[in-house]
């Protein structure tokens, strides 16, 4: 499952165009039912979100990091720190009845 999180990234886009740096990392799970856990289904009746709360938990540090002018190396470090932080939190928040889901959450630089 890949959850696309959209942020108000006007400042980030301005920074990217100023430095020419673009670093992309994905946090995804490797099971086909992760999206159903995240958003719920008609039959399930409830959701057990784990990716969105993990992303929100990391948001403050993300926004604080980009208030300063960063070098290309620092941008990569911030993106990696946030991606791996999100991964760790998502693994903790993933429903415990699906151990395979938590074990499949990973960070990659290639599209999941």
Phi and psi in degrees as GROMACS dihedral restraints (atoms count N, CA, C in turn):
[ dihedral_restraints ]
;  ai    aj    ak    al  type     phi  dphi    fc
    3     4     5     6     1  -120.0    20    10
    4     5     6     7     1   125.3    20    10
    6     7     8     9     1  -105.6    20    10
    7     8     9    10     1   121.2    20    10
    9    10    11    12     1   -90.0    20    10
   10    11    12    13     1   116.4    20    10
   12    13    14    15     1  -103.4    20    10
   13    14    15    16     1   122.7    20    10
   15    16    17    18     1  -102.1    20    10
   16    17    18    19     1   126.2    20    10
   18    19    20    21     1  -113.6    20    10
   19    20    21    22     1   161.5    20    10
   21    22    23    24     1   -75.0    20    10
   22    23    24    25     1    94.8    20    10
   24    25    26    27     1  -110.2    20    10
   25    26    27    28     1    31.5    20    10
   27    28    29    30     1   -60.3    20    10
   28    29    30    31     1   -44.0    20    10
   30    31    32    33     1   -65.1    20    10
   31    32    33    34     1   -40.3    20    10
   33    34    35    36     1   -63.6    20    10
   34    35    36    37     1   -43.5    20    10
   36    37    38    39     1   -63.6    20    10
   37    38    39    40     1   -39.4    20    10
   39    40    41    42     1   -64.3    20    10
   40    41    42    43     1   -39.8    20    10
   42    43    44    45     1   -64.4    20    10
   43    44    45    46     1   -44.4    20    10
   45    46    47    48     1   -61.1    20    10
   46    47    48    49     1   -43.7    20    10
   48    49    50    51     1   -68.9    20    10
   49    50    51    52     1   -27.8    20    10
   51    52    53    54     1   -75.5    20    10
   52    53    54    55     1   -35.4    20    10
   54    55    56    57     1   -99.6    20    10
   55    56    57    58     1   -22.0    20    10
   57    58    59    60     1    81.6    20    10
   58    59    60    61     1     4.5    20    10
   60    61    62    63     1   -91.4    20    10
   61    62    63    64     1   134.4    20    10
   63    64    65    66     1  -138.6    20    10
   64    65    66    67     1   117.7    20    10
   66    67    68    69     1  -121.1    20    10
   67    68    69    70     1   127.1    20    10
   69    70    71    72     1  -123.9    20    10
   70    71    72    73     1   130.3    20    10
   72    73    74    75     1  -134.8    20    10
   73    74    75    76     1   146.5    20    10
   75    76    77    78     1  -115.1    20    10
   76    77    78    79     1   140.3    20    10
   78    79    80    81     1  -113.4    20    10
   79    80    81    82     1   119.3    20    10
   81    82    83    84     1  -143.8    20    10
   82    83    84    85     1   166.5    20    10
   84    85    86    87     1  -109.9    20    10
   85    86    87    88     1   163.1    20    10
   87    88    89    90     1  -106.5    20    10
   88    89    90    91     1    21.0    20    10
   90    91    92    93     1  -117.8    20    10
   91    92    93    94     1   154.1    20    10
   93    94    95    96     1   -83.1    20    10
   94    95    96    97     1    -7.1    20    10
   96    97    98    99     1  -105.9    20    10
   97    98    99   100     1     3.5    20    10
   99   100   101   102     1   -58.4    20    10
  100   101   102   103     1   -40.2    20    10
  102   103   104   105     1   -64.0    20    10
  103   104   105   106     1   -32.1    20    10
  105   106   107   108     1   -71.4    20    10
  106   107   108   109     1   -33.0    20    10
  108   109   110   111     1   -69.1    20    10
  109   110   111   112     1   -40.4    20    10
  111   112   113   114     1   -66.2    20    10
  112   113   114   115     1   -44.5    20    10
  114   115   116   117     1  -110.3    20    10
  115   116   117   118     1   -10.7    20    10
  117   118   119   120     1    80.3    20    10
  118   119   120   121     1   173.1    20    10
  120   121   122   123     1  -136.3    20    10
  121   122   123   124     1   172.0    20    10
  123   124   125   126     1   -62.2    20    10
  124   125   126   127     1   -40.1    20    10
  126   127   128   129     1   -79.1    20    10
  127   128   129   130     1   -32.7    20    10
  129   130   131   132     1   -71.5    20    10
  130   131   132   133     1   -39.7    20    10
  132   133   134   135     1    81.2    20    10
  133   134   135   136     1   -10.4    20    10
  135   136   137   138     1  -151.7    20    10
  136   137   138   139     1   157.3    20    10
  138   139   140   141     1  -107.6    20    10
  139   140   141   142     1   155.5    20    10
  141   142   143   144     1  -128.2    20    10
  142   143   144   145     1    71.4    20    10
  144   145   146   147     1   -63.6    20    10
  145   146   147   148     1   142.4    20    10
  147   148   149   150     1  -137.6    20    10
  148   149   150   151     1   -33.3    20    10
  150   151   152   153     1   -77.7    20    10
  151   152   153   154     1   -47.3    20    10
  153   154   155   156     1   -62.4    20    10
  154   155   156   157     1   -46.3    20    10
  156   157   158   159     1   -62.3    20    10
  157   158   159   160     1   -36.2    20    10
  159   160   161   162     1   -63.8    20    10
  160   161   162   163     1   -42.4    20    10
  162   163   164   165     1   -64.3    20    10
  163   164   165   166     1   -43.9    20    10
  165   166   167   168     1   -64.2    20    10
  166   167   168   169     1   -35.9    20    10
  168   169   170   171     1   -62.8    20    10
  169   170   171   172     1   -34.3    20    10
  171   172   173   174     1   -86.3    20    10
  172   173   174   175     1   -11.1    20    10
  174   175   176   177     1   -58.0    20    10
  175   176   177   178     1   -43.6    20    10
  177   178   179   180     1   -60.4    20    10
  178   179   180   181     1   -45.3    20    10
  180   181   182   183     1   -65.1    20    10
  181   182   183   184     1   -36.2    20    10
  183   184   185   186     1   -62.2    20    10
  184   185   186   187     1   -51.2    20    10
  186   187   188   189     1   -65.4    20    10
  187   188   189   190     1   -38.3    20    10
  189   190   191   192     1   -65.3    20    10
  190   191   192   193     1   -38.0    20    10
  192   193   194   195     1   -64.4    20    10
  193   194   195   196     1   -36.3    20    10
  195   196   197   198     1   -89.9    20    10
  196   197   198   199     1     9.4    20    10
  198   199   200   201     1   -77.6    20    10
  199   200   201   202     1   -18.9    20    10
  201   202   203   204     1  -104.5    20    10
  202   203   204   205     1   160.6    20    10
  204   205   206   207     1   -77.6    20    10
  205   206   207   208     1   125.0    20    10
  207   208   209   210     1  -116.0    20    10
  208   209   210   211     1   151.4    20    10
  210   211   212   213     1   -80.7    20    10
  211   212   213   214     1   170.1    20    10
  213   214   215   216     1   -58.9    20    10
  214   215   216   217     1   -40.6    20    10
  216   217   218   219     1   -65.1    20    10
  217   218   219   220     1   -40.9    20    10
  219   220   221   222     1   -67.4    20    10
  220   221   222   223     1   -37.3    20    10
  222   223   224   225     1   -60.0    20    10
  223   224   225   226     1   -48.2    20    10
  225   226   227   228     1   -59.8    20    10
  226   227   228   229     1   -41.4    20    10
  228   229   230   231     1   -64.8    20    10
  229   230   231   232     1   -41.2    20    10
  231   232   233   234     1   -65.7    20    10
  232   233   234   235     1   -44.8    20    10
  234   235   236   237     1   -62.5    20    10
  235   236   237   238     1   -45.0    20    10
  237   238   239   240     1   -63.9    20    10
  238   239   240   241     1   -44.3    20    10
  240   241   242   243     1   -59.5    20    10
  241   242   243   244     1   -43.9    20    10
  243   244   245   246     1   -70.2    20    10
  244   245   246   247     1   -38.8    20    10
  246   247   248   249     1   -64.0    20    10
  247   248   249   250     1   -47.6    20    10
  249   250   251   252     1   -71.4    20    10
  250   251   252   253     1   -30.9    20    10
  252   253   254   255     1   -65.4    20    10
  253   254   255   256     1   -43.5    20    10
  255   256   257   258     1   -62.4    20    10
  256   257   258   259     1   -41.9    20    10
  258   259   260   261     1   -58.0    20    10
  259   260   261   262     1   -48.5    20    10
  261   262   263   264     1   -62.3    20    10
  262   263   264   265     1   -43.5    20    10
  264   265   266   267     1   -67.4    20    10
  265   266   267   268     1   -41.9    20    10
  267   268   269   270     1   -61.4    20    10
  268   269   270   271     1   -37.8    20    10
  270   271   272   273     1   -64.1    20    10
  271   272   273   274     1   -37.4    20    10
  273   274   275   276     1   -70.0    20    10
  274   275   276   277     1   -39.3    20    10
  276   277   278   279     1   -83.0    20    10
  277   278   279   280     1   -15.4    20    10
  279   280   281   282     1   -59.6    20    10
  280   281   282   283     1   141.9    20    10
  282   283   284   285     1   -53.5    20    10
  283   284   285   286     1   133.7    20    10
  285   286   287   288     1   -73.0    20    10
  286   287   288   289     1   -20.7    20    10
  288   289   290   291     1   -75.5    20    10
  289   290   291   292     1    -6.2    20    10
  291   292   293   294     1  -124.5    20    10
  292   293   294   295     1    76.7    20    10
  294   295   296   297     1   -59.6    20    10
  295   296   297   298     1   -34.7    20    10
  297   298   299   300     1   -61.3    20    10
  298   299   300   301     1   -34.9    20    10
  300   301   302   303     1   -62.4    20    10
  301   302   303   304     1   -52.8    20    10
  303   304   305   306     1   -60.9    20    10
  304   305   306   307     1   -40.9    20    10
  306   307   308   309     1   -69.1    20    10
  307   308   309   310     1   -20.9    20    10
  309   310   311   312     1   -90.9    20    10
  310   311   312   313     1    -9.6    20    10
  312   313   314   315     1   -70.1    20    10
  313   314   315   316     1   129.8    20    10
  315   316   317   318     1  -153.1    20    10
  316   317   318   319     1   162.8    20    10
  318   319   320   321     1  -107.0    20    10
  319   320   321   322     1   137.4    20    10
  321   322   323   324     1  -144.9    20    10
  322   323   324   325     1   157.6    20    10
  324   325   326   327     1   -95.9    20    10
  325   326   327   328     1   -11.7    20    10
  327   328   329   330     1   -96.2    20    10
  328   329   330   331     1   153.4    20    10
  330   331   332   333     1   -58.9    20    10
  331   332   333   334     1   137.2    20    10
